[in-house]
Amino acid sequence: MMALRVGKDPFDYINEVKIERSKHAMKRRLQEYTPNSNSIDKLENIDQKYHLIVFSAEWCGDCVAYVPALAKTQYRPEISSDRLLS
């Protein structure tokens, strides 16, 4: 399983977003998004170690859309609802 090694946990980031509209959209995206299991399997079978650096801004529409997807992809298969809605 992929794991976040350094930096801010993406769920904490989403819960700490100060722009309410962005926070609401990110939480909705987190609940609605379903990672592609074939893609996940391919990522999990990579033998090399990679580091992913994510720069995000809560006012950025792309970040609002893709940070929740990244978070859910990293923490598969299930995410507890208390993590999502804190």
Secondary structure, 3 states (H helix, E strand, C coil): CCCCCCCCCHHHHHHHCCCHHHHHHHHHHHHHCCCCHHHHHHHHCCCCCCCCCCCCCCCCHHHHHHHHHHHHHHCCCCCCHHHHCC
